[in-house]
């Protein structure tokens, strides 16, 4: 991020121009450093989970791997059983810090933790029952394991949210890395020994170890259980709409799996899950940027109370994300032929994976607009856009399957819904809340689409190259894509004054 991309108002009042520039330069370096820390941990997490899922797919086969993909959706839903208390804390804690109200922070954290634990117990039971009702032939032990796994997951989310809100990204990053490494080793080892239930037991072990580390490293927090009624009402008033948005988003990105497993069965979902696996593997970049930028958005808004002062963050994060995901898009698609070597039983899922990876590019662009809307208390608007997109996606998926479109048709419908939701939400956000923004906002849609067009053109050119074996061909294609894409993208970012 260039210093000029951080608004002048971000520097403390009364500074000389050279001091203000120095302040913005330090802010730029801090954001880049923290993004690098979180990005590294997310790379480790995504690589670890990719390797874990590749090994699990090999050990379990398409049928059981499809069952695991369905259960993952319910675990994602389980991350929202706190009913918004943690979302409210993530948003309001940086606001309190920015306003200088440090005495409120410990009470707010304790209230969020206590309420989340109370709410998680019955909610985890309900989710386990839903998983039992929707999926086929789920062992009873598997259903029982979902309950403690969801509860531990909620406590881990609390501590990760706390250190993120306090911008202790080194602790958060290390916690993520430890959890990822333990998850890989424990899950694969336990599946090899005891079968399918080892997947959940390994995940439970990983969450527990990561949680203990985060508690140990999070110095200065007194682990006490109390509820301040006034703060709880505030947290829920702020966080419940955010939680609904997060839950709706979770449904938005997983409803295709549940539709397939309900209509086509576990094996079809196993092939389709190859695409979900690829999307998960490339999700580290948007996840890292969003985790770093959210407290920046909220702290900035807490200082000024003006939506317009977030324009620089919105522009830089969204356009920068588009160019980063363009690179990731090309690498992921060109590497897909390796699946035929690593997982030959899942080869029918390669066309689906290509489509879903393209959809993931547009899905990643939703992050900046959502952070902006959540920060300025427009959670309901974000929720409304997600509800519309989810209803559209469910309708498309059901129609495609009922008329014999198969899993490839579902992938096309899903990717299309992702693109419509992201571009539509960003366009509305800019036009509605930043009508007097800088001239580049007038061409935001085109600027967000350009990297995907560039990546698509280069992918088509590279795929025309064949050099014998699959490994050699893939290696040459990847090399050419990176060599051609990076200089062009870098030049555009420099011209946009983003890097």
C-alpha positions in Angstrom: 0.0 0.0 0.0 1.3 3.4 -0.9 1.4 6.2 1.8 -1.0 8.2 -0.4 -3.6 5.5 -0.2 -4.1 6.1 3.5 -6.2 9.3 4.0 -4.6 12.3 5.5 -7.1 12.2 8.3 -5.5 9.0 9.5 -2.5 10.9 10.9 -2.9 12.5 14.3 -4.0 16.1 14.2 -1.3 18.8 14.4 1.5 16.9 12.7 3.7 18.7 10.1 3.4 17.4 6.5 6.7 15.4 6.8 5.6 13.9 10.1 2.2 13.0 8.6 3.8 11.3 5.7 6.1 9.4 8.1 3.0 8.3 10.0 1.3 7.0 6.9 4.5 5.2 5.9 4.7 3.5 9.2 1.0 2.5 8.9 1.7 1.1 5.5 4.7 -1.0 6.7 2.6 -2.2 9.7 -0.2 -3.4 7.5 2.2 -5.2 5.1 4.1 -6.8 8.0 0.9 -8.0 9.7 -0.6 -9.2 6.4 2.7 -11.2 5.7 2.4 -12.8 9.2 -1.2 -13.8 8.8 -0.7 -14.8 5.1 2.2 -17.1 6.1 0.1 -18.8 8.8 -2.8 -19.1 6.4 -0.5 -20.6 3.7 0.6 -23.2 6.2 -3.0 -23.8 7.2 -4.3 -24.2 3.7 -1.3 -26.3 2.5 -1.7 -28.5 5.6 -5.4 -28.9 5.1 -4.9 -29.5 1.4 -2.4 -32.3 2.2 -4.7 -33.7 4.9 -7.7 -33.8 2.5 -5.7 -35.3 -0.3 -4.5 -38.1 2.1 -8.0 -38.5 3.5 -9.5 -38.7 0.0 -7.0 -41.5 -0.8 -7.7 -43.3 2.4 -11.5 -42.9 2.5 -12.5 -43.0 -1.2 -15.2 -40.9 -2.9 -18.2 -42.1 -0.8 -16.7 -41.4 2.7 -14.9 -38.3 1.5 -18.2 -37.0 0.3 -19.7 -37.7 3.8 -16.7 -35.7 5.3 -17.4 -32.8 3.0 -21.0 -32.7 4.1 -20.1 -32.8 7.8 -17.6 -30.0 7.2 -20.6 -27.8 6.3 -22.2 -28.4 9.7 -18.9 -27.6 11.4 -18.8 -24.3 9.6 -22.3 -23.6 10.8 -21.1 -24.5 14.3 -18.8 -21.6 14.3 -21.8 -19.3 14.6 -23.5 -20.8 17.7 -22.3 -17.9 19.9 -25.3 -15.9 18.4 -23.1 -13.0 17.4 -21.4 -12.3 20.8 -18.0 -12.9 19.3 -18.8 -10.9 16.2 -19.8 -8.0 18.4 -16.6 -8.3 20.4 -14.5 -8.4 17.2 -16.1 -5.2 16.0 -16.6 -3.2 19.2 -13.3 -4.0 21.0 -11.1 -2.1 18.4 -13.7 0.7 18.5 -13.2 0.9 22.3 -9.5 0.8 21.9 -9.6 3.5 19.2 -11.8 5.7 21.5 -9.4 5.2 24.5 -12.0 3.3 26.6 -9.6 0.5 27.7 -11.4 -0.2 31.0 -14.4 -1.6 29.1 -12.3 -4.2 27.1 -11.8 -6.9 29.8 -15.4 -6.9 30.8 -16.5 -7.1 27.2 -14.2 -10.0 26.5 -15.4 -11.9 29.6 -19.1 -11.3 28.8 -18.6 -12.6 25.2 -16.8 -15.7 26.4 -19.3 -16.6 29.1 -22.4 -16.1 26.9 -20.7 -18.0 24.0 -20.1 -21.1 26.2 -23.7 -21.0 27.5 -25.2 -20.8 24.0 -22.9 -23.3 22.4 -24.0 -26.4 24.3 -27.6 -26.6 23.2 -26.8 -25.2 19.7 -24.1 -27.9 19.2 -26.6 -30.6 20.0 -29.1 -29.2 17.5 -26.5 -29.0 14.8 -25.5 -32.7 15.5 -29.1 -33.8 15.1 -29.4 -31.9 11.8 -26.3 -33.5 10.5 -27.7 -36.9 11.4 -31.0 -36.1 9.6 -29.4 -34.8 6.4 -26.5 -37.2 5.7 -26.6 -40.9 5.0 -25.3 -43.7 7.2 -23.5 -41.5 9.7 -22.0 -43.5 12.7 -23.5 -42.6 16.0 -20.0 -41.9 17.5 -19.4 -39.4 14.7 -22.6 -37.5 15.6 -21.6 -37.4 19.3 -18.1 -36.1 18.4 -19.7 -33.1 16.7 -20.9 -31.7 20.1 -17.5 -31.3 21.9 -15.8 -30.4 18.7 -18.2 -27.4 18.1 -17.9 -26.2 21.8 -14.0 -26.3 21.7 -14.2 -24.6 18.3 -16.2 -21.7 19.7 -13.7 -21.1 22.6 -10.8 -21.2 20.1 -12.7 -18.7 17.9 -13.1 -16.4 21.0 -9.3 -16.3 21.7 -8.4 -15.9 18.1 -10.9 -13.0 17.8 -9.5 -11.5 20.9 -5.9 -11.4 19.8 -6.9 -10.3 16.3 -9.0 -7.4 17.7 -5.9 -6.4 19.7 -3.8 -6.7 16.6 -1.5 -9.4 18.2 -1.1 -11.1 14.8 2.1 -13.0 15.7 0.2 -14.9 18.5 -2.7 -15.5 16.2 -0.5 -16.6 13.3 1.4 -19.1 15.5 -1.8 -20.5 16.9 -3.0 -21.1 13.4 0.2 -22.9 12.4 0.3 -25.1 15.5 -3.4 -26.1 14.9 -2.7 -26.8 11.3 0.3 -29.1 11.9 -1.4 -31.0 14.6 -4.6 -31.4 12.5 -2.6 -32.8 9.6 -0.7 -35.4 11.7 -3.5 -36.4 14.1 -6.3 -36.7 11.5 -4.4 -38.8 9.0 -2.8 -41.0 11.7 -6.2 -41.6 13.5 -8.0 -42.4 10.2 -5.4 -44.9 9.3 -5.8 -46.6 12.7 -9.6 -46.3 13.6 -11.2 -45.3 10.3 -13.6 -42.4 9.6 -14.1 -41.2 13.1 -10.4 -40.4 13.2 -11.1 -37.3 11.1 -13.2 -35.6 13.8 -10.9 -36.9 16.6 -7.9 -35.4 14.9 -9.7 -32.1 14.4 -10.7 -32.1 18.1 -7.1 -32.7 19.2 -5.8 -29.9 16.9 -8.3 -27.4 18.2 -7.5 -28.3 21.8 -3.7 -27.9 21.4 -4.1 -24.6 19.5 -6.5 -23.3 22.2 -4.1 -24.1 25.0 -1.2 -22.4 23.2 -3.3 -19.3 22.5 -4.4 -19.1 26.2 -0.8 -19.5 27.3 0.5 -16.7 25.0 -2.4 -14.3 25.5 -0.9 -12.6 28.5 -2.9 -10.2 30.7 -6.3 -11.8 30.2 -8.0 -13.0 33.3 -10.1 -16.0 32.4 -13.3 -15.3 34.3 -16.9 -16.1 33.7 -19.3 -13.1 34.0 -22.0 -11.4 32.1 -22.5 -7.6 32.0 -26.1 -7.3 30.9 -25.7 -3.9 29.3 -22.5 -5.0 27.4 -24.2 -8.3 26.4 -27.2 -6.4 24.9 -24.7 -4.2 23.0 -22.7 -7.1 21.7 -25.7 -9.0 20.5 -27.3 -5.8 19.0 -24.1 -5.3 17.1 -23.0 -8.9 16.5 -26.3 -10.8 15.9 -26.8 -9.2 12.4 -23.1 -9.9 11.7 -23.5 -13.5 12.8 -26.6 -13.8 10.6 -24.5 -12.5 7.8 -21.7 -15.0 8.6 -24.2 -17.8 8.9 -25.8 -16.9 5.7 -22.4 -16.6 4.0 -21.6 -20.1 5.4 -24.8 -21.4 3.9 -24.1 -19.6 0.7 -20.7 -21.3 0.2 -21.9 -24.8 1.4 -25.5 -25.2 0.2 -24.3 -26.7 -3.1 -22.7 -29.6 -1.1 -25.9 -30.2 0.9 -28.1 -30.1 -2.2 -25.9 -32.6 -3.9 -25.7 -35.0 -1.0 -29.4 -34.8 -0.5 -30.3 -35.5 -4.1 -27.3 -37.3 -5.7 -25.7 -39.0 -2.6 -22.3 -39.2 -0.9 -20.3 -40.4 -3.9 -21.4 -37.6 -6.2 -20.5 -35.1 -3.5 -17.1 -36.9 -3.2 -16.3 -36.0 -6.8 -17.7 -32.5 -6.3 -15.7 -32.0 -3.1 -12.6 -32.0 -5.2 -13.6 -28.5 -6.3 -14.3 -27.5 -2.8 -10.9 -28.9 -1.8 -9.2 -26.7 -4.5 -11.2 -23.6 -3.4 -10.1 -24.2 0.2 -6.5 -24.5 -0.9 -6.5 -21.1 -2.5 -8.5 -19.4 0.2 -5.5 -18.3 2.2 -5.0 -14.9 0.5 -8.5 -13.4 1.0 -8.6 -14.9 4.5 -5.2 -13.3 5.4 -6.1 -9.9 4.0 -9.5 -9.8 5.6 -8.2 -10.8 9.0 -5.7 -8.0 8.9 -8.0 -5.3 7.4 -11.0 -5.8 9.6 -9.5 -4.2 12.8 -8.0 -1.5 10.6 -11.4 -0.6 9.2 -13.0 -0.6 12.6 -10.3 1.3 14.5 -10.2 3.9 11.7 -14.0 4.3 11.8 -13.9 4.5 15.6 -11.5 7.4 15.3 -13.4 9.4 12.7 -17.0 8.1 12.6 -17.0 8.9 8.8 -17.5 6.3 6.1 -15.6 8.3 3.6 -12.3 7.9 5.5 -12.4 4.1 4.7 -12.3 4.8 1.0 -8.6 4.2 0.7 -8.7 0.9 2.6 -11.6 -0.3 0.4 -10.0 0.6 -2.8 -6.6 -0.8 -2.1 -7.8 -4.1 -0.5 -10.3 -4.8 -3.2 -8.2 -4.1 -6.3 -5.1 -5.6 -4.6 -7.1 -8.7 -3.8 -8.3 -9.0 -7.4 -4.7 -9.1 -8.7 -3.5 -11.5 -6.1 -6.4 -13.9 -6.8 -5.8 -13.6 -10.5 -2.4 -15.1 -9.9 -3.8 -17.8 -7.6 -6.5 -18.6 -10.1 -4.1 -19.3 -12.9 -1.8 -21.4 -10.8 -4.6 -23.5 -9.3 -6.3 -24.2 -12.7 -3.0 -25.1 -14.5 -2.0 -27.5 -11.6 -5.3 -29.5 -11.7 -4.0 -32.2 -14.1 -1.8 -33.4 -11.2 -5.1 -34.6 -9.6 -5.2 -37.4 -12.1 -1.8 -38.6 -10.8 -2.4 -38.0 -7.0 -6.1 -39.1 -6.8 -7.0 -41.0 -10.0 -10.4 -42.1 -8.4 -11.4 -38.4 -8.3 -10.5 -37.5 -11.9 -14.2 -37.0 -12.8 -14.2 -34.1 -10.5 -11.5 -32.0 -12.3 -14.0 -30.1 -14.6 -16.0 -29.2 -11.5 -12.9 -27.9 -9.8 -12.0 -25.6 -12.7 -15.4 -24.0 -12.6 -15.4 -23.6 -8.8 -11.9 -22.1 -8.8 -13.1 -19.5 -11.2 -16.0 -18.8 -8.9 -13.7 -18.5 -6.0 -12.0 -15.5 -7.6 -15.2 -13.5 -7.5 -16.1 -14.8 -4.0 -12.8 -13.4 -2.7 -13.8 -9.9 -3.9 -16.8 -9.9 -1.5 -14.5 -9.5 1.5 -13.6 -5.8 1.2 -17.2 -4.7 0.7 -18.4 -6.8 3.6 -15.8 -5.4 5.9 -16.8 -1.9 4.9 -20.6 -2.5 5.5 -20.0 -4.3 8.8 -17.8 -1.4 10.0 -20.3 1.3 9.3 -23.2 -0.6 10.9 -24.8 -1.7 7.7 -24.9 -5.3 8.6 -28.5 -5.7 7.5 -27.6 -4.6 4.0 -24.9 -7.2 3.8 -27.2 -9.8 5.2 -29.9 -8.9 2.7 -27.5 -9.2 -0.3 -26.3 -12.6 1.0 -29.9 -13.8 1.5 -30.8 -12.8 -2.1 -27.7 -14.6 -3.4 -28.3 -17.7 -1.3 -32.0 -18.0 -2.5 -30.8 -17.6 -6.1 -28.1 -20.2 -5.6 -30.5 -22.7 -4.0 -33.0 -22.2 -6.8 -30.4 -22.7 -9.5 -28.8 -25.7 -7.9 -32.2 -27.5 -7.3 -33.3 -26.7 -10.9 -30.0 -28.0 -12.4 -30.1 -31.3 -10.5 -33.8 -31.9 -11.1 -33.3 -31.4 -14.8 -30.2 -33.7 -14.9 -27.5 -31.0 -15.1 -25.3 -33.0 -12.7 -22.5 -31.8 -10.6 -21.0 -29.7 -13.4 -24.2 -27.8 -13.8 -24.3 -27.2 -10.0 -20.7 -25.8 -10.2 -21.7 -23.4 -13.0 -24.7 -22.2 -11.1 -22.6 -21.7 -7.9 -19.8 -19.8 -9.7 -22.4 -17.6 -11.4 -24.0 -16.8 -8.1 -20.7 -15.9 -6.5 -19.9 -13.4 -9.3 -23.3 -11.7 -9.2 -23.2 -11.4 -5.4 -19.7 -10.0 -5.3 -19.9 -7.5 -8.1 -23.4 -6.4 -7.1 -22.5 -5.8 -3.5 -19.3 -3.9 -4.3 -21.1 -1.7 -6.9 -23.9 -0.9 -4.4 -21.5 -0.1 -1.6 -19.5 2.3 -3.7 -22.5 4.1 -5.2 -24.4 4.3 -2.0 -21.8 5.2 0.6 -19.0 6.7 -1.4 -20.7 8.9 -4.0 -17.9 11.5 -3.9 -15.1 9.0 -3.9 -12.0 9.3 -6.1 -12.4 8.9 -9.8 -11.1 5.2 -9.8 -14.3 4.1 -8.0 -16.3 5.0 -11.2 -14.5 2.1 -12.9 -14.4 -0.3 -10.0 -16.2 -3.1 -11.7 -13.8 -3.1 -14.6 -10.8 -2.8 -12.4 -12.0 -5.9 -10.4 -12.6 -8.0 -13.5 -9.4 -7.1 -15.4 -7.1 -9.5 -13.5 -9.5 -12.4 -14.2 -9.6 -11.6 -17.9 -5.8 -11.4 -18.0 -5.5 -14.7 -16.1 -8.0 -16.4 -18.4 -6.2 -15.3 -21.5 -2.9 -16.6 -20.2 -4.4 -19.9 -19.0 -5.7 -20.6 -22.5 -2.4 -19.8 -24.0 -0.4 -21.9 -21.6 -2.8 -24.9 -21.9 -2.0 -25.0 -25.6 1.5 -26.0 -24.6 2.3 -29.7 -24.3 5.8 -31.1 -23.5 5.4 -34.9 -23.0 4.7 -36.0 -19.5 2.0 -34.5 -17.2 4.5 -33.3 -14.6 6.7 -31.6 -17.2 3.8 -30.0 -19.0 2.3 -28.6 -15.8 5.7 -27.3 -14.7 6.3 -25.4 -18.0 2.7 -24.0 -18.0 3.0 -22.8 -14.4 6.4 -21.1 -15.1 5.1 -19.3 -18.2 1.9 -18.2 -16.5 3.7 -16.7 -13.6 6.4 -15.0 -15.8 3.8 -13.4 -18.0 1.1 -12.5 -15.4 3.3 -11.0 -12.6 4.9 -8.2 -14.6 1.6 -7.1 -16.2 -0.2 -7.2 -12.9 2.6 -5.4 -11.1 2.6 -2.6 -13.7 -1.2 -2.1 -13.3 -0.8 -2.0 -9.5 1.9 0.6 -9.8 -0.2 2.7 -12.1 -3.1 2.5 -9.7 -0.7 3.7 -6.9 -1.5 0.6 -4.9 2.0 -0.9 -4.6 
